[in-house]
Amino acid sequence: MRGRQADRASLQDVPNEPADEQHSELHSELHSEQHSEQLDPLRAFAGERTKRTVRDSWSTALESLAPMVGERHRATFVVLLWAFRTGRQLEALLSDVLLDEGLDTSEFTLLSALRIEGPPHRLAAGELADRLVQTTGGTTKTIRRLEDRGSIRRVADPDDKRRVLIELTSAGAELARSSLELVLDAFDLDIGELDVDERAELGVRVARLSEELSERVRRR
């Protein structure tokens, strides 16, 4: 798809701004033996498996920023930078792919959360907000849009009649299935250079990061 190609190009082509004299001096220092040990986490995270077009530009950016980040925070800085970039890339990818289904990323995530939950595919609004990492108000708007579309409905909790649950309709279950299949087909192509073992290892590490962040987000 032309849109996906354009998004991918814009995400990978990171411009290198002209360096002033101060940055030139810093860049020279970064290549000295004195700083090589301090830069190891940054260079290692740039990775030999990263595509050259991204690796070259981002390795340069990491090295330029290294002296401005305290040694104690350098490994954290690398995780933050790459996690943030990856999140933006995934958002762009999903947004483009889901156009074919007429969904946005929040609607897709909500439908997927209900489907993954298993029969009878029900969750409370608060639980959905947690899955979407969305405010209560934002989740309410997402629920309303999918309700209007006939993809979900509100039902009484059989264990507590005062509590309302959100449930997938038959049409919603089919939309959740088809949209997930579409996303997986596209994503599978986009991470084609990662083999099965690499994907499994990456999945475990990303899940660990998500769990750590989830605990802190819930406390705020």
C-alpha positions in Angstrom: 0.0 0.0 0.0 1.3 3.4 -0.9 0.3 4.9 2.4 2.3 2.3 4.4 5.3 2.7 2.2 5.3 6.5 2.7 4.9 6.1 6.5 7.7 3.6 6.6 10.0 5.8 4.6 9.2 8.8 6.8 9.9 6.8 9.9 13.2 5.3 8.7 14.7 8.3 7.0 15.9 10.3 10.0 17.6 13.5 8.9 21.1 14.3 10.2 21.2 18.0 11.2 24.4 19.9 10.5 26.7 19.7 13.5 28.1 22.9 15.0 31.7 23.2 16.2 30.7 22.1 19.7 29.1 18.9 18.4 32.0 18.2 16.2 34.3 18.3 19.2 32.0 16.0 21.1 31.8 13.6 18.1 35.6 13.4 18.0 35.7 12.6 21.7 33.2 9.9 21.3 35.5 8.0 19.0 38.4 8.1 21.5 39.3 5.1 23.6 38.6 7.2 26.7 34.8 7.1 25.9 34.5 3.8 24.2 33.6 1.9 27.3 30.9 4.4 28.3 29.3 4.1 24.8 29.1 0.3 24.9 25.4 0.1 25.9 24.4 2.6 23.2 26.4 0.9 20.4 25.3 -2.5 21.5 21.6 -1.5 21.4 22.0 0.0 18.0 22.5 -3.6 17.1 24.0 -5.5 14.2 20.5 -6.7 13.2 19.0 -3.3 12.8 18.6 -2.2 9.2 21.5 -0.1 8.0 19.4 2.9 7.0 18.1 3.2 10.6 21.2 2.0 12.3 23.5 4.6 10.8 21.3 7.6 11.5 20.3 6.5 15.0 23.7 5.4 16.0 25.0 8.8 15.2 22.2 10.4 17.2 22.8 8.2 20.2 26.5 8.9 20.1 25.9 12.7 19.8 23.6 12.6 22.8 25.7 10.3 25.0 27.8 13.0 26.7 24.6 14.9 27.6 23.2 11.8 29.5 24.7 10.8 32.8 26.4 7.4 32.8 23.8 6.1 35.2 21.0 6.8 32.8 22.5 5.7 29.5 21.0 2.2 29.4 17.6 3.6 30.5 17.9 6.3 27.8 18.4 3.7 25.1 15.4 1.7 26.2 13.3 4.8 26.4 14.4 6.1 22.9 13.9 2.8 21.1 10.6 1.9 22.9 9.2 5.3 22.1 10.2 5.1 18.4 8.9 1.6 18.1 5.6 2.6 19.6 5.2 5.4 17.1 6.1 3.0 14.3 3.5 0.5 15.4 0.8 3.2 15.7 1.5 4.4 12.1 1.5 0.8 10.8 -1.8 -0.1 12.6 -3.5 3.1 11.6 -2.7 2.5 7.9 -3.6 -1.2 7.9 -6.9 -0.7 9.8 -8.2 1.8 7.3 -9.4 -1.2 5.3 -11.7 -2.2 8.2 -12.7 1.4 9.0 -11.2 1.1 12.5 -8.9 3.2 14.5 -6.2 1.7 16.9 -8.3 2.2 20.0 -11.3 0.4 18.5 -9.1 -2.4 17.2 -7.5 -2.8 20.7 -10.9 -2.9 22.4 -12.3 -5.5 20.0 -9.1 -7.6 20.3 -9.2 -7.4 24.1 -12.8 -8.7 24.2 -12.0 -11.5 21.8 -8.9 -12.6 23.6 -10.9 -12.7 26.9 -12.7 -15.7 25.6 -16.5 -16.6 25.8 -18.7 -14.8 26.6 -16.2 -12.0 25.5 -17.2 -9.5 28.2 -15.2 -7.0 30.2 -16.1 -4.0 32.4 -15.4 -0.5 31.0 -12.6 0.0 33.6 -10.9 -3.2 32.6 -11.1 -2.1 28.9 -9.6 1.3 29.8 -6.6 -0.6 31.4 -6.2 -2.7 28.3 -6.3 0.3 26.0 -4.1 2.4 28.3 -6.8 5.1 27.8 -8.6 7.5 30.1 -12.1 6.7 31.3 -13.5 9.4 29.1 -11.5 8.2 26.0 -12.7 4.6 26.6 -16.3 5.7 26.9 -16.0 7.4 23.5 -14.5 4.3 21.9 -17.2 2.1 23.4 -19.9 4.5 22.0 -18.5 4.4 18.5 -18.4 0.6 18.4 -21.9 0.4 19.9 -23.2 2.6 17.1 -21.5 0.3 14.7 -23.2 -2.8 16.3 -19.9 -4.4 17.2 -20.5 -4.4 21.0 -23.4 -4.1 23.4 -23.9 -3.4 27.1 -25.1 -6.2 29.3 -25.8 -6.6 33.0 -23.2 -8.5 35.0 -24.9 -11.8 35.9 -23.0 -11.7 39.3 -23.9 -8.1 40.1 -26.9 -6.6 38.3 -25.8 -3.1 39.2 -22.6 -3.6 37.2 -22.5 -3.2 33.4 -20.3 -5.2 31.1 -19.2 -4.6 27.5 -19.8 -7.7 25.3 -18.9 -8.5 21.7 -21.7 -9.0 19.3 -21.6 -11.7 16.5 -20.7 -8.9 14.0 -18.1 -7.6 16.5 -16.5 -11.0 16.9 -16.2 -11.3 13.1 -14.7 -7.8 12.8 -12.2 -8.6 15.6 -11.2 -11.8 13.8 -10.8 -10.2 10.3 -9.0 -7.1 11.6 -6.5 -9.1 13.7 -5.8 -11.4 10.8 -5.1 -8.3 8.6 -2.8 -6.7 11.1 -0.9 -10.0 11.7 -0.3 -10.5 8.0 1.0 -7.0 7.6 3.2 -7.1 10.8 4.6 -10.5 9.9 5.9 -9.0 6.6 7.3 -6.0 8.3 9.4 -8.0 10.8 10.3 -10.6 8.3 14.0 -10.5 9.1 13.4 -11.7 12.7 13.3 -15.5 12.9 10.9 -17.4 15.2 13.4 -17.6 18.2 14.1 -13.8 17.9 10.4 -13.1 17.8 9.8 -15.2 20.9 12.6 -13.6 22.8 11.5 -10.1 21.8 7.9 -10.9 22.9 9.1 -11.9 26.3 11.2 -8.8 26.8 8.5 -6.4 25.5 6.0 -8.1 27.8 8.3 -7.6 30.8 8.7 -3.9 30.0 4.9 -3.6 29.6 4.3 -5.3 33.0 6.8 -3.0 34.7 5.1 0.1 33.2 1.6 -1.1 33.9 2.2 -1.3 37.6 3.3 2.3 37.7 0.6 3.6 35.4 -2.1 2.1 37.7 -0.7 3.9 40.7 -1.0 7.3 39.1 
